Amino acid sequence: MSESAPTRPRITVLAGPTAVGKGTVSAYIREHYPEVELSVSATTRDPRPGEVDGVHYHFVGPERFAQMVSAGDMLESAVVHGRNSYGTPRSTVLKAADEGKYVLLEIDLQGARQVKESMPDAHFVFLAPPSWDELVRRLVGRGTESAEEQQRRLETARIELAAESEFDVTIVNDDVRRAAEALVREMGVPTAPRA
């Protein structure tokens, strides 16, 4: 009698420190694995160059965000790096999961902890950098934050790295394609990696 592959939850949470490449890995999955439904978070921060409202994030003002939180419309929400609010709209995640889709939430550590409280059966994946020096290089190299903001994010990253043991599995992002393929395998998506 052969054993079947273990069944994975339909909701997977991807978290990790700032600049580890969560967005880049998620974008690769969006492009190469259409059967994976990426949750689109809401945020009060301004769009970065190339980001599209409704695709990368739902960009909303602070008042609208607060209304969504108080109405219970968020699965999780947090103020990140002491500045901007981020959150995951509850209805779209639950609808996609109910439809049998593989749902991926790309969120920060605070959000992952909130989801773990309300959905302990979700699968929690920590995306780690190959090294601290590489994480610093990535953050500085993207050039989207001031030196002060970079320092704040690096301080947060040290705390986030210490939380790795709270997750079900760790994937090291030393190559975007490999990290994305490892994540899709962890999700139990029954497709072979695509070129």
C-alpha positions in Angstrom: 0.0 0.0 0.0 1.5 3.3 -1.0 1.3 6.4 1.2 -0.1 9.5 -0.3 1.5 12.9 0.1 0.5 14.7 3.3 -2.4 17.0 2.9 -1.5 20.6 3.4 -3.8 23.3 4.6 -5.2 25.5 1.8 -4.0 28.6 3.5 -0.2 29.3 3.8 1.3 32.2 5.6 4.7 33.5 4.3 6.6 35.8 6.7 10.1 36.9 7.3 12.2 40.0 7.9 12.1 43.1 5.9 14.0 43.0 2.5 14.2 39.1 2.6 12.4 39.0 -0.7 8.8 38.1 0.3 7.4 40.3 -2.4 9.8 39.0 -5.0 9.1 35.4 -4.2 5.4 36.1 -4.2 5.6 37.9 -7.6 7.4 34.9 -9.0 4.6 32.6 -7.8 2.0 35.0 -9.2 3.6 34.8 -12.6 4.4 31.1 -12.7 1.7 29.4 -10.6 -1.8 30.8 -11.5 -3.4 28.1 -9.3 -2.0 29.9 -6.2 -4.2 32.7 -5.0 -2.1 35.5 -3.5 -3.9 37.5 -0.9 -3.7 41.3 -1.6 -3.0 43.2 1.6 -4.3 46.6 2.4 -1.8 49.3 3.5 -1.7 53.0 4.4 1.8 53.4 2.9 2.4 55.1 -0.4 3.0 52.9 -3.4 6.6 52.1 -4.4 7.6 52.6 -8.1 5.9 50.0 -10.2 3.3 48.9 -7.6 -0.3 48.7 -8.8 -3.3 49.3 -6.6 -5.3 46.1 -6.3 -2.5 43.9 -7.6 0.4 44.5 -5.1 -1.6 46.1 -2.4 -4.9 47.9 -1.8 -3.6 51.4 -1.0 -6.0 53.1 1.4 -6.0 56.1 3.7 -5.6 55.8 7.4 -9.3 56.5 8.1 -10.5 53.8 5.6 -8.0 51.4 7.1 -9.3 52.1 10.6 -12.9 51.5 9.5 -12.0 48.2 8.0 -10.3 47.1 11.2 -13.1 48.2 13.5 -15.7 46.5 11.2 -13.8 43.2 11.6 -13.0 43.1 7.9 -9.3 42.2 8.6 -8.0 38.8 9.2 -4.9 40.5 10.7 -3.6 44.0 10.9 -0.6 45.7 12.3 1.5 48.9 12.3 4.8 48.0 10.7 8.1 49.7 11.4 6.3 52.1 13.6 4.8 53.9 10.6 2.3 52.4 8.3 -0.6 50.0 8.8 -1.0 46.7 6.9 -3.8 44.2 7.0 -5.3 41.2 5.2 -8.9 41.5 4.1 -10.7 38.5 5.7 -13.5 37.9 3.1 -11.2 37.4 0.1 -9.0 34.9 1.9 -11.9 32.8 3.2 -13.7 32.9 -0.1 -10.6 31.7 -2.0 -10.1 28.9 0.6 -13.7 27.9 0.4 -13.4 27.6 -3.4 -10.6 25.1 -2.9 -7.8 27.4 -4.0 -4.3 27.4 -2.6 -4.1 30.7 -0.7 -0.8 32.5 0.1 -0.7 35.3 2.6 2.5 37.3 2.4 2.6 39.2 5.7 4.9 40.5 8.4 5.6 38.7 11.7 2.9 40.5 13.7 0.3 39.6 11.2 1.5 36.0 11.1 1.1 35.7 14.8 -2.5 37.1 14.6 -3.4 34.6 11.8 -1.9 31.8 13.9 -4.3 32.7 16.8 -7.4 32.7 14.5 -6.3 30.0 12.1 -3.9 27.6 13.8 -4.3 25.0 11.1 -2.8 27.3 8.4 0.7 26.4 7.3 3.4 28.9 8.5 6.5 29.4 6.4 9.5 31.6 7.4 11.5 33.1 4.6 15.1 33.6 5.7 18.0 35.4 4.2 21.2 33.5 3.4 23.0 35.8 5.9 22.6 39.0 7.8 25.1 40.8 5.5 22.9 39.8 2.5 19.8 41.1 4.2 21.5 44.5 4.8 22.7 44.5 1.2 19.2 43.9 -0.2 17.6 46.6 2.0 20.2 49.2 1.2 20.3 48.1 -2.5 16.6 48.6 -3.2 17.1 52.3 -2.5 13.5 53.0 -1.5 14.0 54.1 2.1 16.0 56.8 3.8 19.0 55.9 5.9 16.9 56.5 9.0 14.1 54.2 7.7 16.7 51.6 6.8 18.1 51.6 10.3 14.6 51.2 11.8 13.9 48.3 9.4 17.2 46.6 10.3 16.4 46.9 14.0 13.0 45.3 13.3 14.6 42.6 11.2 16.8 41.4 14.1 13.7 40.8 16.1 11.9 39.1 13.2 14.8 36.8 12.6 14.6 35.6 16.2 11.0 34.4 15.6 12.0 31.8 13.1 11.2 28.9 15.5 7.6 30.0 15.6 7.1 28.7 12.1 6.4 25.3 10.7 9.2 25.4 8.2 12.0 27.8 7.0 13.0 28.4 3.4 16.2 30.3 2.7 15.9 32.8 -0.1 19.3 32.5 -1.8 17.6 32.2 -5.2 14.1 33.5 -6.0 13.1 30.7 -8.3 14.3 28.0 -5.9 12.7 29.6 -2.9 9.4 30.0 -4.8 9.4 26.4 -6.0 10.2 25.2 -2.4 7.3 27.3 -1.1 4.9 25.9 -3.7 6.0 22.4 -2.8 5.3 23.2 0.9 1.9 24.4 -0.1 1.2 21.0 -1.7 0.3 22.5 -5.1 0.2 19.4 -7.4 2.1 20.9 -10.3 5.7 20.5 -11.4 7.9 23.6 -11.3 7.7 25.5 -14.6 10.6 27.0 -16.6 
